[in-house]
Amino acid sequence: MIRLLIPITIGAALGAAMGYFGQCSSGTCPLTSTWWRGAIYGSVMGLMFALSSHR
């Protein structure tokens, strides 16, 4: 369980940081329009990474 939570948490933190610091002015950029949307995308990417490298 921990092996899944760590990549999800790291991905969410990186996605939230990207969404917070890389905001686009129009609000139409899917990853950087809001910090929470970036966190969701980051956590999904972290989960996919964890599942692909899980043995």
N, CA, C and O atoms as CSV, one atom per row, in Angstrom:
chain,resi,resn,atom,element,x,y,z
A,1,MET,N,N,0.822,-1.193,0.000
A,1,MET,CA,C,0.000,0.000,0.000
A,1,MET,C,C,0.866,1.256,0.000
A,1,MET,O,O,0.561,2.233,-0.684
A,2,ILE,N,N,1.943,1.219,0.772
A,2,ILE,CA,C,2.849,2.365,0.832
A,2,ILE,C,C,3.510,2.592,-0.526
A,2,ILE,O,O,3.771,3.732,-0.910
A,3,ARG,N,N,3.781,1.502,-1.252
A,3,ARG,CA,C,4.414,1.626,-2.567
A,3,ARG,C,C,3.516,2.327,-3.571
A,3,ARG,O,O,4.007,2.824,-4.584
A,4,LEU,N,N,2.234,2.380,-3.324
A,4,LEU,CA,C,1.315,3.120,-4.184
A,4,LEU,C,C,1.110,4.552,-3.689
A,4,LEU,O,O,0.970,5.474,-4.494
A,5,LEU,N,N,1.091,4.737,-2.390
A,5,LEU,CA,C,0.813,6.061,-1.840
A,5,LEU,C,C,1.948,7.056,-2.045
A,5,LEU,O,O,1.699,8.243,-2.250
A,6,ILE,N,N,3.175,6.593,-1.992
A,6,ILE,CA,C,4.307,7.508,-2.141
A,6,ILE,C,C,4.347,8.129,-3.541
A,6,ILE,O,O,4.447,9.352,-3.640
A,7,PRO,N,N,4.273,7.344,-4.638
A,7,PRO,CA,C,4.268,7.980,-5.965
A,7,PRO,C,C,3.035,8.852,-6.212
A,7,PRO,O,O,3.124,9.865,-6.906
A,8,ILE,N,N,1.895,8.469,-5.653
A,8,ILE,CA,C,0.687,9.282,-5.815
A,8,ILE,C,C,0.874,10.626,-5.114
A,8,ILE,O,O,0.512,11.667,-5.662
A,9,THR,N,N,1.436,10.608,-3.913
A,9,THR,CA,C,1.658,11.844,-3.166
A,9,THR,C,C,2.692,12.732,-3.851
A,9,THR,O,O,2.511,13.947,-3.935
A,10,ILE,N,N,3.763,12.139,-4.334
A,10,ILE,CA,C,4.782,12.920,-5.037
A,10,ILE,C,C,4.211,13.507,-6.317
A,10,ILE,O,O,4.450,14.675,-6.624
A,11,GLY,N,N,3.459,12.710,-7.065
A,11,GLY,CA,C,2.841,13.211,-8.292
A,11,GLY,C,C,1.851,14.324,-8.028
A,11,GLY,O,O,1.791,15.295,-8.782
A,12,ALA,N,N,1.072,14.194,-6.965
A,12,ALA,CA,C,0.112,15.240,-6.622
A,12,ALA,C,C,0.816,16.524,-6.217
A,12,ALA,O,O,0.380,17.614,-6.587
A,13,ALA,N,N,1.896,16.405,-5.462
A,13,ALA,CA,C,2.641,17.598,-5.046
A,13,ALA,C,C,3.286,18.293,-6.244
A,13,ALA,O,O,3.248,19.519,-6.346
A,14,LEU,N,N,3.875,17.514,-7.146
A,14,LEU,CA,C,4.492,18.113,-8.333
A,14,LEU,C,C,3.436,18.724,-9.252
A,14,LEU,O,O,3.647,19.799,-9.813
A,15,GLY,N,N,2.315,18.050,-9.406
A,15,GLY,CA,C,1.241,18.590,-10.238
A,15,GLY,C,C,0.639,19.858,-9.651
A,15,GLY,O,O,0.321,20.794,-10.383
A,16,ALA,N,N,0.484,19.889,-8.335
A,16,ALA,CA,C,-0.049,21.093,-7.693
A,16,ALA,C,C,0.921,22.251,-7.823
A,16,ALA,O,O,0.508,23.389,-8.048
A,17,ALA,N,N,2.214,21.965,-7.683
A,17,ALA,CA,C,3.214,23.024,-7.843
A,17,ALA,C,C,3.222,23.547,-9.272
A,17,ALA,O,O,3.330,24.753,-9.499
A,18,MET,N,N,3.107,22.633,-10.239
A,18,MET,CA,C,3.061,23.062,-11.627
A,18,MET,C,C,1.809,23.877,-11.910
A,18,MET,O,O,1.863,24.857,-12.654
A,19,GLY,N,N,0.694,23.487,-11.330
A,19,GLY,CA,C,-0.540,24.239,-11.520
A,19,GLY,C,C,-0.523,25.585,-10.822
A,19,GLY,O,O,-1.127,26.542,-11.306
A,20,TYR,N,N,0.156,25.671,-9.701
A,20,TYR,CA,C,0.198,26.927,-8.957
A,20,TYR,C,C,1.165,27.926,-9.580
A,20,TYR,O,O,0.831,29.098,-9.752
A,21,PHE,N,N,2.361,27.459,-9.917
A,21,PHE,CA,C,3.388,28.365,-10.423
A,21,PHE,C,C,3.331,28.551,-11.936
A,21,PHE,O,O,3.894,29.517,-12.451
A,22,GLY,N,N,2.672,27.662,-12.653
A,22,GLY,CA,C,2.647,27.752,-14.110
A,22,GLY,C,C,1.282,28.103,-14.660
A,22,GLY,O,O,0.900,27.625,-15.728
A,23,GLN,N,N,0.544,28.934,-13.942
A,23,GLN,CA,C,-0.813,29.258,-14.371
A,23,GLN,C,C,-0.810,30.016,-15.686
A,23,GLN,O,O,-0.022,30.940,-15.888
A,24,CYS,N,N,-1.708,29.610,-16.580
A,24,CYS,CA,C,-1.861,30.337,-17.831
A,24,CYS,C,C,-2.920,31.422,-17.636
A,24,CYS,O,O,-3.804,31.286,-16.790
A,25,SER,N,N,-2.831,32.467,-18.396
A,25,SER,CA,C,-3.708,33.624,-18.185
A,25,SER,C,C,-5.134,33.377,-18.657
A,25,SER,O,O,-6.068,33.974,-18.122
A,26,SER,N,N,-5.323,32.506,-19.652
A,26,SER,CA,C,-6.670,32.296,-20.184
A,26,SER,C,C,-7.473,31.293,-19.365
A,26,SER,O,O,-8.704,31.321,-19.396
A,27,GLY,N,N,-6.807,30.416,-18.639
A,27,GLY,CA,C,-7.500,29.412,-17.839
A,27,GLY,C,C,-7.909,28.188,-18.626
A,27,GLY,O,O,-8.628,27.335,-18.105
A,28,THR,N,N,-7.467,28.077,-19.880
A,28,THR,CA,C,-7.850,26.938,-20.702
A,28,THR,C,C,-6.800,25.840,-20.745
A,28,THR,O,O,-7.046,24.776,-21.313
A,29,CYS,N,N,-5.647,26.074,-20.161
A,29,CYS,CA,C,-4.605,25.055,-20.144
A,29,CYS,C,C,-5.020,23.957,-19.168
A,29,CYS,O,O,-5.255,24.242,-17.994
A,30,PRO,N,N,-5.115,22.712,-19.626
A,30,PRO,CA,C,-5.664,21.667,-18.756
A,30,PRO,C,C,-4.834,21.372,-17.518
A,30,PRO,O,O,-5.400,21.073,-16.466
A,31,LEU,N,N,-3.518,21.445,-17.608
A,31,LEU,CA,C,-2.690,21.108,-16.451
A,31,LEU,C,C,-2.431,22.281,-15.538
A,31,LEU,O,O,-2.277,22.095,-14.331
A,32,THR,N,N,-2.379,23.474,-16.072
A,32,THR,CA,C,-1.947,24.603,-15.261
A,32,THR,C,C,-3.040,25.636,-15.020
A,32,THR,O,O,-2.744,26.749,-14.586
A,33,SER,N,N,-4.300,25.293,-15.292
A,33,SER,CA,C,-5.351,26.290,-15.066
A,33,SER,C,C,-5.603,26.499,-13.575
A,33,SER,O,O,-5.813,27.635,-13.148
A,34,THR,N,N,-5.590,25.447,-12.784
A,34,THR,CA,C,-5.726,25.552,-11.326
A,34,THR,C,C,-4.774,24.563,-10.656
A,34,THR,O,O,-4.353,23.584,-11.271
A,35,TRP,N,N,-4.444,24.822,-9.415
A,35,TRP,CA,C,-3.501,23.951,-8.713
A,35,TRP,C,C,-4.109,22.589,-8.428
A,35,TRP,O,O,-3.403,21.582,-8.470
A,36,TRP,N,N,-5.404,22.533,-8.138
A,36,TRP,CA,C,-6.009,21.243,-7.788
A,36,TRP,C,C,-6.155,20.350,-9.015
A,36,TRP,O,O,-6.091,19.127,-8.893
A,37,ARG,N,N,-6.348,20.935,-10.191
A,37,ARG,CA,C,-6.419,20.121,-11.399
A,37,ARG,C,C,-5.049,19.534,-11.703
A,37,ARG,O,O,-4.948,18.380,-12.120
A,38,GLY,N,N,-4.003,20.311,-11.499
A,38,GLY,CA,C,-2.648,19.792,-11.658
A,38,GLY,C,C,-2.354,18.684,-10.665
A,38,GLY,O,O,-1.664,17.718,-10.991
A,39,ALA,N,N,-2.879,18.822,-9.448
A,39,ALA,CA,C,-2.671,17.784,-8.433
A,39,ALA,C,C,-3.380,16.488,-8.818
A,39,ALA,O,O,-2.856,15.398,-8.590
A,40,ILE,N,N,-4.558,16.607,-9.397
A,40,ILE,CA,C,-5.283,15.406,-9.826
A,40,ILE,C,C,-4.529,14.704,-10.944
A,40,ILE,O,O,-4.322,13.492,-10.893
A,41,TYR,N,N,-4.117,15.462,-11.956
A,41,TYR,CA,C,-3.342,14.872,-13.051
A,41,TYR,C,C,-2.035,14.274,-12.538
A,41,TYR,O,O,-1.646,13.184,-12.958
A,42,GLY,N,N,-1.368,14.964,-11.650
A,42,GLY,CA,C,-0.114,14.453,-11.102
A,42,GLY,C,C,-0.299,13.173,-10.314
A,42,GLY,O,O,0.526,12.264,-10.403
A,43,SER,N,N,-1.367,13.092,-9.547
A,43,SER,CA,C,-1.599,11.874,-8.770
A,43,SER,C,C,-1.953,10.697,-9.675
A,43,SER,O,O,-1.558,9.564,-9.396
A,44,VAL,N,N,-2.680,10.947,-10.740
A,44,VAL,CA,C,-2.989,9.874,-11.694
A,44,VAL,C,C,-1.715,9.400,-12.381
A,44,VAL,O,O,-1.510,8.200,-12.562
A,45,MET,N,N,-0.860,10.343,-12.763
A,45,MET,CA,C,0.401,9.961,-13.389
A,45,MET,C,C,1.294,9.207,-12.405
A,45,MET,O,O,1.973,8.256,-12.794
A,46,GLY,N,N,1.301,9.614,-11.146
A,46,GLY,CA,C,2.052,8.887,-10.129
A,46,GLY,C,C,1.524,7.480,-9.927
A,46,GLY,O,O,2.302,6.544,-9.743
A,47,LEU,N,N,0.210,7.320,-9.960
A,47,LEU,CA,C,-0.391,5.993,-9.835
A,47,LEU,C,C,-0.018,5.119,-11.024
A,47,LEU,O,O,0.321,3.948,-10.855
A,48,MET,N,N,-0.080,5.685,-12.223
A,48,MET,CA,C,0.291,4.908,-13.409
A,48,MET,C,C,1.757,4.499,-13.364
A,48,MET,O,O,2.106,3.384,-13.753
A,49,PHE,N,N,2.614,5.396,-12.893
A,49,PHE,CA,C,4.033,5.050,-12.745
A,49,PHE,C,C,4.217,3.941,-11.712
A,49,PHE,O,O,4.993,3.010,-11.928
A,50,ALA,N,N,3.510,4.039,-10.602
A,50,ALA,CA,C,3.652,3.028,-9.555
A,50,ALA,C,C,3.150,1.665,-10.035
A,50,ALA,O,O,3.757,0.639,-9.731
A,51,LEU,N,N,2.067,1.653,-10.767
A,51,LEU,CA,C,1.524,0.384,-11.246
A,51,LEU,C,C,2.377,-0.224,-12.349
A,51,LEU,O,O,2.458,-1.446,-12.470
A,52,SER,N,N,3.009,0.615,-13.149
A,52,SER,CA,C,3.837,0.077,-14.231
A,52,SER,C,C,5.156,-0.485,-13.712
A,52,SER,O,O,5.714,-1.399,-14.319
A,53,SER,N,N,5.659,0.041,-12.610
A,53,SER,CA,C,6.920,-0.460,-12.067
A,53,SER,C,C,6.708,-1.403,-10.895
A,53,SER,O,O,7.672,-1.838,-10.265
A,54,HIS,N,N,5.463,-1.719,-10.600
A,54,HIS,CA,C,5.147,-2.603,-9.470
A,54,HIS,C,C,5.323,-4.060,-9.893
A,54,HIS,O,O,4.834,-4.475,-10.943
A,55,ARG,N,N,6.024,-4.825,-9.067
A,55,ARG,CA,C,6.218,-6.253,-9.354
A,55,ARG,C,C,5.727,-7.091,-8.229
A,55,ARG,O,O,5.808,-8.318,-8.292
